[in-house]
Amino acid sequence: MVARSLLVRRLQQCRLSTSLYRSASSAPVTKPVKNTTATPSNAPYPARPPRSWLSQKIKESPTARRFFLGVAGLLGYNSPKQLAAMRAYTMYEKLCALRADEERAFWRDRCHLPPTFQSWFTVTNLHVWLLTVRLRALPEPQGQYYLQALIDHFFLDVEDRVRAVLQPATRQKRHLPPPVASHTPDPTSELPTVQFYTVSNAGKEPKGNAPERLVTRQMKIFKEQWAGLGMAMDLGLVKGDAEMAGAVWRNLLGARGARGIIYPSSEVSKGDKPYFRRSINLVGGEVEKVSTLDKTGLEAEEAKDDGSGVHDFGPNEAALYVRYPELMADVVKYVRSELVRLEKLSDEQVMGRDGSSVDVMKFRRIRE
């Protein structure tokens, strides 16, 4: 009798605990509404859009799924090269393309770079080189994939911007905002507008396409400048800070004062002899016929304005050369510190395999 009463009491306790557990942890389950007019008042979550015919067939048939994934793999979808291209584009978009604007005060006010597209290319090229140094240390073949993708995105964007700069336009103003010249693999993605340089025909109705001859010539010059900067900076990494400072002076500061500093004189101060002299790059495409230098002389070429805006300081601005050692030291220190910081990042962080954003690679300020 006692055993029976204990059994009944035990069953009652079990039922009570079960009812309390259900009331505390269980919630009424509402079936999803199939119509597309569901609102938050009558459905716990929005209705899913109907699957397409292809998606339904692939889900139902394992054979069709394997076939579809095999074809996608042959086309390169989700391949190491495609993943590298997507990651490299994000690197270029967020780390390199905006550096000239982010450090505009340093490059334009302290280094006296003119607000031209050539200046923007030079600053951007420096930061692309900084990334290439780190990407070359990635294991193969990943390093080659990321390196090639970064350079491709860089020059595709440069070509788009060159075409926008050289595009002829009419005098009639457009009411629409000027388009942003940028290379974007995703139609929904846009590179931010660069304010470092100005486009003379922005906001005007385009009259035609940019001349292909001029575009091809400019791209050849930029390719040679990219290769020259990379070789000079690589040599500076090996030989030391003095060699790197020389590379910075030649490539970023326009090699001002290469043939000496001209101080004010009575003839120049009166304006009788206007002063203008630029550094000559015999390989970079500025001199069309190098063989004619023996006849015309180097001084004649130095007096020609190549449109870059970078030339020697005039006699009345000779005091600006005093800042040059400090500027070269700042840039060399910045380059060295950024390379060390990027070296400390793991390969997984650089490639984003651990979910890291490219913000971990974001460059710091030059005079930080």
N, C-alpha and C positions, 0 to 999 in steps of 0.2 A: 504493500500500500504506500509506504514511504517512497519506495523507488519510483512508483508510478507518479506520485505528486512531484517528485524532483524532475522527472522527465517532462511533465507538462509545463512546469515552471521554466525549464531550459528552452523548450520550444517557443514559449511566449517571449523570452528574452531575445532569442534569435530573430523572431519576426519584428520585434520592436527596433532592434539595431539595424535590420535591413531596411525598414521603412524610413528611419532617420537618415541613413546613408543615401537613399534614393532622393529624398527631399532636399538634402544638402548639396549633392554633387550632380544630380541629373537635371537637365533643362529640357523643356519641351522641344522636340525636333520638328522643324517645319520643312516640308519638302520644297525644293526650289521651284519658283514659278517659271513656267516655260515661255510665257508670252514676253514680249519685249517692252511692254508698257508697265512693268513692275515698278513700284515706288518703294521708298524705305518703310512706309507704313504697312505694306502688305507683303514684303519680302525681306528676309534677313540680309541678302546681298544681291547685287545686280545680276541680271540674267546673262549667261554667257552667249556670245554670238554663235550661231550654228556653224558647225564644221563644214569645210568645203568637201566636194566629192573626192578629191585626191587625198585629203587628210583622212577621211573616213575609210577609204580603201587601204591606205597604208597601215592604219591602226588595226583593221580587221585581219589583214593578211600578213603573216610573218615573212612570206616570200617576197611580197611587194616591198616590205620595209627594208629587207636586206638589199634588194635591187636598188631602191631609191638611195640608200646610204652609200652603196658602192658607186653609183653614178655621181653623187655629190662629191665623194672623195676623189674621183678621177678629174672632176672639174676644179678641184682645189679648195672647195669649201671646208672651212675649219681645219685647214692644213697648217703646218708650222709656218709656211711662207705667208699665208693670209693673216694669221694671228700676229706675226711680226710686222706686217704692213699696217695693221690697225693700231698696234701699240706705237709704232714709230710715227704714225701720223699724229697721234695724241701728243707725243713728245714734241714734235715740231710745232704743233699748234699752240700748246700751252707753255712751252719752255723756251722756244727760240724766236718765233715770229713777233713776239711783243717786247723783246728785250730792248730794242732801240727806243721804244716809247717809254718803257719803265725807267730807263736810265737816260732820259733825254737831257736832263740838266747837266750830266757829266759829259756826254759826248758832244753836245752842241755848244754849251757854255764854257766848259773847261778845255775841251779838246778842239773847239772851234771847227767842228765838222759842219758843213753846210746842210740845210734841210733838203737834200736831194735823194733820189732813189739809190744812187751809188753809195751814199753814206749808210743808208738802211741796209743795203746788201752787205757792206763790210762788217757792220756790227752783228748782223744775223749770222754771217759766215763764221765769225769767231765762236759763237755759241754752238753752232752746228759742229764745229771741230771739237769743242769740249765734249760733246756727247759721243762723237765718233771714237775718241780715245777710250772712253769707257766701254763702248759697244765692241770694240776690237778685242777686249779681254773676255768676252763671253765665249763659252765653249762652242766649238764648231759642230754642225753648220749654223747654229743659231746666230753666232756673231755676224756671219756674212749676210744672213737674212735681214737682221735688224739694221746693219750698216747700209746695205743697198737700198732698203726701203726708206730710210731717213734721207739719203741723198736724192732719191727719186722725188719724194714729196717736196724737198727743198727747191729743186730746179723746176718742177712743175708749177709751183707757186710763183717762182721768179719769172717764168715765162708768161704766166697769166698777168702778172703785174706789169711786165715790160710792154705787153700788148695794150694794156689800159693806158700806160703813159704815152705810148707812141701813136695811139689811135687818133686820127684826125677828126675834128669836130667843126660844126658850123658855129656861127655867132649867136644863134638863137638859144636862149636858156630853156632848160627843161624844168617842169614843175615837180618832177619826181626826184627823189634823192639819188645821188650818184651810186652806181653799183660798186660793190666791193670786189676788187680783183683778187681772187684767191682760188686755189685748187682744193676742192673738197670732194672726197669720194662719197660722202653721204649727202644727199640733197638737202636734208634737214639741218645740216651742220654748216656753220659759216665761220670763217676766220674773222676775228674782230678787226674793225677798221684801224688802219695804221695812220697816225697823225704826224709821224716823224717827217714825212716828205709830202709834198703837195703835187697834185695832178692838175696841170694847166687847163685841160679840157674837161674837168669834172663838172657835172651839172649841165653839160651842153649836149645837144642832139648829135650823136655820132654820124659822121659823113661817110664812113667806110671803115674797113679793117686796117689794122696797122700794116705797113709795108713789110712783106716777108723778108726782104733783103736786109732791112734794118734790124728786124727781130733776130734773124740768124746771126748777124754780125755781133749784136750785143750779147747774145747767149754764148758765143765763142769767147768773147772777152771775159764774161763772168765765169766761164768754166776755167779759163786760165788763171784768173784771180783766185778762185777756190783752190785749185791745185797748188798755186804758189804760196798761199797762206798756210795751207796744211803742211807743205814741205818745210817752210821756214819755222813754223811752230814746233813741228816734230824735231827739227834740228836743235831748237832751243831747249826742248826737254832733255836732250842728251848732253849738250855742251854746257848748259848752265844759264843763269839769269842774264848775264851780259848778252849772250846770243839771242835770248828771247826778247830782251829789251830792244835790240836792233830790229827784230822781226816786227815788234809792235810799232816802232817808229816808222818803218818802211810801209807797212800794210795798213795801219790804223791812223797814223798821224800824217800821212801823205809825204813822208820823207822831207818835210820842210827844213830848209837850211842845209841841204846836202852839199851845195857848192859854196857855202859860206853865208854869213849874215851881213846884210847890207844895212848900214847905219845912215841916219839922215845926213844929207849934205846940202850945200847951198843950191845946187842945180836941181836936185830932186824936190826940195822943199818949195821951190818956186813953181813947181808943176811943169817945168820945161820937158822933163823926161818921165813920163808915167811909168811906174814900176809894176811889172807882172812877170812872174817866173814860176813854172811848175816843174815837177820832177818827171823825167822821161822814162817810160817803160817800153823798152824796145821789143819785148815779147808779148806784151799784153794787148796788142791790137791798136794802141793809140797812134803809133807811127805806121802809116800804110806802106811806105817804101823806105826801108832802112838803108838801102844802097844809096839813096840821094843825100844822106847826112854828110857825106864827104864834100858835097858841093854846097849845100845850103848851110851846113854848120849846125851844131847842137843848140846854139843860142836862138836860131830861128824857130826851132821846134819848141823850145822852152817858152817862147813868147806867145804861142798859140793857146787859146783857151779851149780845153777839151770838154768843157761843160760840167766837170765834176765839182767845181767850186773849191777844190783843194789846191792851193798854191802857196808859195812862200809869203810870209808876212812882209808887209811893206816896211820901208825904213822907219816910218813913224810908229810902227808896232813891233819894233825889234825887241822890246822888253818882254814880249810874250814868250820868247824862247827860254827865258829863265825858268819857266814852269815845266819845261819838257822833261828834265830828269825826274821830277816828282810824279808827273803823269805816267811815265813809263814804269816807274817803280810801283805805282798803284795798280796798273793793269797786270804787271807780272805777278804781284802778290795775289791779286784776284784770281788769275789763271791757276797758279799753284795751289791755292787753298781749295778752289772748286774741284780740281782734279783729285786732291786727297779726299775730299768729302765724298765724291762719287765713287772713289775706289773702296771706301768703307761700306758701301751698300752691297748687299748680296746680289747674286745673279737673279734670284727669285724676285727680289724687289724691283730690279731693273726691268725684267721681262713681265712683271705683274702676275706671276704664277701663284703668289701667295695672297692675291687680292689687293696688293698695294697699289695705290693711285700714283700717277706720275708726279703728284705734288711732293713726294719725298725726294724727288730729284730737282726741285725748283731751285733756280739759281738765286743766290743772295745778292745784295747790293755791293757795288764795287768798293765803296768806302764804308763798309759796315764795321 
